[in-house]
């Protein structure tokens, strides 16, 4: 079915091109060189750890000139801080605390094409960027601004524990080319069209890297928004890094599916997403044996699935 929708778009494009060439002149597009980028957390830790500021993230950022013609003289990275909370009506809400400059690399410090520039991100560094900022947690319109690090909205924060499991962070970037052009604010369709490029990197606060109580039934509820199953994507279930089972909606299998995996140990249990042809249509919820939702993902990215283990 998905092939049909792309065939229709292709036919429409061919028709439009045909009727636009009534003067029989050959159209030769002139492509302008451009820059993509790729950011990656390259450390073993993929998230900040709650109440442990010694865990830092090593970050790699590269600029990519696909045709090798464009070059970069300045790289800038930014961090956005979003806080989940419960509003005055008891509904889940998100406080967007804005975007701050994180690091600037320029001149001779800028590496070559497809080569990582590396830097670290720590909790004290991020705290310093947002310290003193306020937010209206009531309704966003009455000017009731309170300090985001000192309030009763999120009691997990203390004088020494600045970030809570509800906090989410996004690193984005922009590049300045040698010709003065600035490449930023890519849409997902643009910045992911070439293999090995992306738009942003997301991370958060975890309470533990490994599942402490893995024994029991793990329920994986899966969805496909297009309604025709997954085309190649699947969730790998791993013990000590070795795949022991998988979960997916078969191609043509409809809009939903469920897999229950019973784990008796011993070993370290983890889950991994393997890319689908249409990741944006895939979603899943993983529920632990204790009944906690430890992952709720739409449009997953390839690799280890991050689990919220704070209630486990």
Secondary structure, 3 states (H helix, E strand, C coil): CHHHHHHHHHHHHHHHHHHCCCCCCCCCCCCCCCCEEEEEECCCCCCEECCECCCCEEEEEEEECCCCCCCEEEEEEEEEEEEEEECCCCCEEEEEEEEEEEEEEEHHHCCCCCCCEEEEECHHHHHHHHCCCEEECCCCCCCCEEECCCCCCCCCCCCCCCCCCCEEEEEEEEEEECCCCEECCCCHHHHCCCCCCCCCEEEEEECCCCCCCCCEEEEEEEEECCCCCCCCCEEEEEECCEEEEEECCCCCCCCEEEEEEEECCCCCEEEEEECCCCHHHEEEEEECCCCCEEEEEECCCCEECCCCCCCC
